[in-house]
Amino acid sequence: MWRAIFLAIGIYLCILGVECLGVKQIILKKRQKAPVAVDDSTLLPSEPAPPPQINIVPPDYAPWSLMATGSVVMIYSFSLPSRLKK
């Protein structure tokens, strides 16, 4: 079971590193319920404010370090002893 867990973590890190190679920035938008505010002068709903955003800019070393760490973890998972049922 430990072998599968470490293999999955290593694959995930490698995939995340490859994804970081292809993007310049990541924009996360928070979901929020849009309250309908009624303007007293016109009795029409006003437009809700845009949801807040989080911008993530991965540094230049992030993709390579994620892929290298994922590779090392995958190699480690192959070196774990497998338990054979006798």
N, CA and C atoms as an extended XYZ file, in Angstrom:
258
Properties=species:S:1:pos:R:3:atomname:S:1:resname:S:1:resid:I:1 pbc="F F F"
N         0.817       -1.188        0.000 N   MET     1
C         0.000        0.000        0.000 CA  MET     1
C         0.868        1.262        0.000 C   MET     1
N         1.967        1.244        0.740 N   TRP     2
C         2.842        2.414        0.773 CA  TRP     2
C         3.445        2.693       -0.588 C   TRP     2
N         3.736        1.631       -1.319 N   ARG     3
C         4.309        1.797       -2.657 CA  ARG     3
C         3.341        2.566       -3.547 C   ARG     3
N         2.077        2.208       -3.514 N   ALA     4
C         1.072        2.877       -4.349 CA  ALA     4
C         0.885        4.335       -3.933 C   ALA     4
N         0.935        4.605       -2.644 N   ILE     5
C         0.769        5.986       -2.172 CA  ILE     5
C         1.927        6.862       -2.647 C   ILE     5
N         3.153        6.370       -2.479 N   PHE     6
C         4.305        7.159       -2.914 CA  PHE     6
C         4.354        7.301       -4.437 C   PHE     6
N         3.942        6.272       -5.148 N   LEU     7
C         3.904        6.359       -6.606 CA  LEU     7
C         2.878        7.407       -7.043 C   LEU     7
N         1.717        7.439       -6.401 N   ALA     8
C         0.693        8.428       -6.749 CA  ALA     8
C         1.163        9.849       -6.439 C   ALA     8
N         1.837       10.027       -5.312 N   ILE     9
C         2.355       11.356       -4.962 CA  ILE     9
C         3.406       11.797       -5.977 C   ILE     9
N         4.284       10.891       -6.377 N   GLY    10
C         5.312       11.224       -7.357 CA  GLY    10
C         4.724       11.580       -8.710 C   GLY    10
N         3.730       10.823       -9.147 N   ILE    11
C         3.090       11.128      -10.432 CA  ILE    11
C         2.389       12.477      -10.365 C   ILE    11
N         1.715       12.745       -9.251 N   TYR    12
C         1.021       14.028       -9.093 CA  TYR    12
C         2.015       15.194       -9.145 C   TYR    12
N         3.154       15.052       -8.478 N   LEU    13
C         4.148       16.132       -8.492 CA  LEU    13
C         4.707       16.348       -9.899 C   LEU    13
N         4.940       15.272      -10.632 N   CYS    14
C         5.445       15.415      -11.997 CA  CYS    14
C         4.419       16.102      -12.897 C   CYS    14
N         3.162       15.724      -12.782 N   ILE    15
C         2.120       16.350      -13.590 CA  ILE    15
C         1.975       17.824      -13.231 C   ILE    15
N         2.027       18.143      -11.939 N   LEU    16
C         1.946       19.539      -11.511 CA  LEU    16
C         3.129       20.352      -12.045 C   LEU    16
N         4.319       19.754      -12.087 N   GLY    17
C         5.481       20.440      -12.640 CA  GLY    17
C         5.342       20.703      -14.126 C   GLY    17
N         4.805       19.736      -14.869 N   VAL    18
C         4.597       19.936      -16.304 CA  VAL    18
C         3.548       21.017      -16.543 C   VAL    18
N         2.525       21.052      -15.711 N   GLU    19
C         1.521       22.110      -15.844 CA  GLU    19
C         2.118       23.483      -15.558 C   GLU    19
N         3.024       23.568      -14.606 N   CYS    20
C         3.661       24.859      -14.295 CA  CYS    20
C         4.547       25.343      -15.438 C   CYS    20
N         5.022       24.417      -16.280 N   LEU    21
C         5.811       24.833      -17.437 CA  LEU    21
C         4.961       25.590      -18.452 C   LEU    21
N         3.687       25.253      -18.520 N   GLY    22
C         2.835       25.818      -19.558 CA  GLY    22
C         2.059       27.056      -19.174 C   GLY    22
N         2.115       27.488      -17.936 N   VAL    23
C         1.333       28.656      -17.526 CA  VAL    23
C         2.249       29.776      -17.042 C   VAL    23
N         1.797       31.001      -17.228 N   LYS    24
C         2.543       32.149      -16.712 CA  LYS    24
C         1.995       32.583      -15.363 C   LYS    24
N         0.682       32.501      -15.205 N   GLN    25
C         0.066       32.828      -13.928 CA  GLN    25
C        -1.226       32.040      -13.794 C   GLN    25
N        -1.624       31.832      -12.555 N   ILE    26
C        -2.837       31.097      -12.245 CA  ILE    26
C        -3.759       32.058      -11.514 C   ILE    26
N        -5.001       32.154      -11.983 N   ILE    27
C        -5.982       33.049      -11.368 CA  ILE    27
C        -7.073       32.185      -10.744 C   ILE    27
N        -7.218       32.297       -9.437 N   LEU    28
C        -8.264       31.574       -8.716 CA  LEU    28
C        -9.370       32.558       -8.357 C   LEU    28
N       -10.581       32.211       -8.716 N   LYS    29
C       -11.721       33.062       -8.387 CA  LYS    29
C       -12.521       32.390       -7.288 C   LYS    29
N       -12.875       33.155       -6.270 N   LYS    30
C       -13.675       32.630       -5.182 CA  LYS    30
C       -15.148       32.699       -5.567 C   LYS    30
N       -15.854       31.637       -5.260 N   ARG    31
C       -17.290       31.640       -5.506 CA  ARG    31
C       -17.987       32.312       -4.337 C   ARG    31
N       -18.924       33.120       -4.675 N   GLN    32
C       -19.722       33.733       -3.635 CA  GLN    32
C       -21.114       33.953       -4.200 C   GLN    32
N       -22.077       33.893       -3.338 N   LYS    33
C       -23.452       34.122       -3.772 CA  LYS    33
C       -23.614       35.599       -4.090 C   LYS    33
N       -24.239       35.859       -5.209 N   ALA    34
C       -24.434       37.240       -5.629 CA  ALA    34
C       -25.675       37.791       -4.960 C   ALA    34
N       -25.481       38.669       -3.973 N   PRO    35
C       -26.666       39.263       -3.350 CA  PRO    35
C       -27.301       40.272       -4.299 C   PRO    35
N       -28.576       40.259       -4.330 N   VAL    36
C       -29.291       41.202       -5.183 CA  VAL    36
C       -29.607       42.436       -4.353 C   VAL    36
N       -28.941       43.493       -4.687 N   ALA    37
C       -29.150       44.756       -3.981 CA  ALA    37
C       -30.130       45.602       -4.783 C   ALA    37
N       -31.108       46.098       -4.127 N   VAL    38
C       -32.119       46.913       -4.797 CA  VAL    38
C       -31.803       48.379       -4.542 C   VAL    38
N       -31.690       49.108       -5.609 N   ASP    39
C       -31.460       50.550       -5.516 CA  ASP    39
C       -32.795       51.226       -5.221 C   ASP    39
N       -32.830       52.051       -4.186 N   ASP    40
C       -34.079       52.677       -3.771 CA  ASP    40
C       -34.629       53.665       -4.802 C   ASP    40
N       -33.747       54.269       -5.567 N   SER    41
C       -34.228       55.300       -6.491 CA  SER    41
C       -34.884       54.691       -7.735 C   SER    41
N       -34.414       53.513       -8.191 N   THR    42
C       -34.973       52.944       -9.420 CA  THR    42
C       -35.741       51.649       -9.189 C   THR    42
N       -35.605       51.047       -8.029 N   LEU    43
C       -36.230       49.765       -7.690 CA  LEU    43
C       -35.810       48.636       -8.626 C   LEU    43
N       -34.630       48.777       -9.195 N   LEU    44
C       -34.069       47.726      -10.047 CA  LEU    44
C       -32.851       47.131       -9.347 C   LEU    44
N       -32.599       45.848       -9.540 N   PRO    45
C       -31.409       45.271       -8.906 CA  PRO    45
C       -30.137       45.843       -9.516 C   PRO    45
N       -29.196       46.157       -8.649 N   SER    46
C       -27.920       46.674       -9.137 CA  SER    46
C       -26.979       45.515       -9.412 C   SER    46
N       -25.954       45.769      -10.183 N   GLU    47
C       -24.994       44.720      -10.561 CA  GLU    47
C       -24.098       44.401       -9.367 C   GLU    47
N       -23.922       43.107       -9.027 N   PRO    48
C       -23.082       42.757       -7.878 CA  PRO    48
C       -21.604       43.003       -8.173 C   PRO    48
N       -20.836       43.176       -7.115 N   ALA    49
C       -19.397       43.403       -7.248 CA  ALA    49
C       -18.731       42.117       -7.737 C   ALA    49
N       -17.656       42.228       -8.518 N   PRO    50
C       -16.976       41.021       -8.995 CA  PRO    50
C       -16.342       40.264       -7.825 C   PRO    50
N       -16.273       38.930       -7.923 N   PRO    51
C       -15.692       38.148       -6.821 CA  PRO    51
C       -14.189       38.405       -6.703 C   PRO    51
N       -13.647       38.268       -5.505 N   PRO    52
C       -12.203       38.489       -5.330 CA  PRO    52
C       -11.396       37.411       -6.043 C   PRO    52
N       -10.219       37.780       -6.491 N   GLN    53
C        -9.347       36.862       -7.220 CA  GLN    53
C        -8.024       36.709       -6.489 C   GLN    53
N        -7.412       35.526       -6.658 N   ILE    54
C        -6.078       35.264       -6.128 CA  ILE    54
C        -5.181       34.951       -7.321 C   ILE    54
N        -4.125       35.730       -7.503 N   ASN    55
C        -3.182       35.513       -8.603 CA  ASN    55
C        -1.952       34.793       -8.069 C   ASN    55
N        -1.585       33.685       -8.713 N   ILE    56
C        -0.390       32.925       -8.342 CA  ILE    56
C         0.531       32.912       -9.549 C   ILE    56
N         1.747       33.405       -9.361 N   VAL    57
C         2.757       33.383      -10.422 CA  VAL    57
C         3.843       32.409       -9.982 C   VAL    57
N         3.933       31.234      -10.652 N   PRO    58
C         4.961       30.270      -10.236 CA  PRO    58
C         6.359       30.782      -10.593 C   PRO    58
N         7.315       30.650       -9.676 N   PRO    59
C         8.680       31.082       -9.989 CA  PRO    59
C         9.303       30.179      -11.053 C   PRO    59
N        10.426       30.618      -11.608 N   ASP    60
C        11.064       29.885      -12.707 CA  ASP    60
C        11.540       28.500      -12.289 C   ASP    60
N        11.898       28.335      -11.039 N   TYR    61
C        12.432       27.052      -10.596 CA  TYR    61
C        11.337       26.055      -10.201 C   TYR    61
N        10.100       26.481      -10.080 N   ALA    62
C         9.020       25.617       -9.589 CA  ALA    62
C         8.767       24.389      -10.469 C   ALA    62
N         8.649       24.519      -11.804 N   PRO    63
C         8.357       23.324      -12.587 CA  PRO    63
C         9.456       22.271      -12.495 C   PRO    63
N        10.700       22.714      -12.546 N   TRP    64
C        11.806       21.761      -12.541 CA  TRP    64
C        11.973       21.103      -11.179 C   TRP    64
N        11.770       21.869      -10.127 N   SER    65
C        11.899       21.264       -8.798 CA  SER    65
C        10.738       20.303       -8.515 C   SER    65
N         9.525       20.615       -8.979 N   LEU    66
C         8.402       19.695       -8.803 CA  LEU    66
C         8.607       18.400       -9.580 C   LEU    66
N         9.092       18.523      -10.825 N   MET    67
C         9.318       17.312      -11.622 CA  MET    67
C        10.457       16.480      -11.041 C   MET    67
N        11.510       17.132      -10.555 N   ALA    68
C        12.626       16.390       -9.970 CA  ALA    68
C        12.202       15.695       -8.681 C   ALA    68
N        11.460       16.378       -7.842 N   THR    69
C        10.985       15.772       -6.598 CA  THR    69
C        10.046       14.607       -6.885 C   THR    69
N         9.160       14.778       -7.865 N   GLY    70
C         8.265       13.698       -8.246 CA  GLY    70
C         9.016       12.488       -8.766 C   GLY    70
N        10.075       12.726       -9.533 N   SER    71
C        10.873       11.612      -10.048 CA  SER    71
C        11.574       10.862       -8.925 C   SER    71
N        12.122       11.597       -7.983 N   VAL    72
C        12.812       10.958       -6.854 CA  VAL    72
C        11.827       10.150       -6.010 C   VAL    72
N        10.634       10.685       -5.790 N   VAL    73
C         9.630        9.968       -5.009 CA  VAL    73
C         9.182        8.709       -5.749 C   VAL    73
N         9.044        8.781       -7.070 N   MET    74
C         8.663        7.583       -7.837 CA  MET    74
C         9.758        6.528       -7.787 C   MET    74
N        11.017        6.943       -7.901 N   ILE    75
C        12.123        5.984       -7.801 CA  ILE    75
C        12.154        5.365       -6.413 C   ILE    75
N        11.884        6.157       -5.389 N   TYR    76
C        11.827        5.636       -4.029 CA  TYR    76
C        10.711        4.607       -3.885 C   TYR    76
N         9.572        4.870       -4.538 N   SER    77
C         8.455        3.928       -4.415 CA  SER    77
C         8.801        2.581       -5.040 C   SER    77
N         9.631        2.573       -6.077 N   PHE    78
C        10.029        1.297       -6.689 CA  PHE    78
C        11.048        0.552       -5.838 C   PHE    78
N        11.761        1.270       -4.975 N   SER    79
C        12.766        0.613       -4.143 CA  SER    79
C        12.184        0.055       -2.840 C   SER    79
N        10.939        0.391       -2.525 N   LEU    80
C        10.313       -0.161       -1.326 CA  LEU    80
C        10.115       -1.673       -1.489 C   LEU    80
N        10.338       -2.422       -0.442 N   PRO    81
C        10.162       -3.870       -0.563 CA  PRO    81
C         8.674       -4.213       -0.707 C   PRO    81
N         8.397       -5.133       -1.607 N   SER    82
C         7.010       -5.579       -1.760 CA  SER    82
C         6.810       -6.787       -0.870 C   SER    82
N         5.683       -6.862       -0.234 N   ARG    83
C         5.372       -7.970        0.669 CA  ARG    83
C         4.627       -9.033       -0.127 C   ARG    83
N         5.216      -10.184       -0.182 N   LEU    84
C         4.594      -11.308       -0.895 CA  LEU    84
C         3.881      -12.189        0.093 C   LEU    84
N         2.704      -12.634       -0.254 N   LYS    85
C         1.949      -13.545        0.608 CA  LYS    85
C         2.376      -14.976        0.288 C   LYS    85
N         2.770      -15.692        1.312 N   LYS    86
C         3.191      -17.085        1.120 CA  LYS    86
C         2.239      -18.027        1.794 C   LYS    86
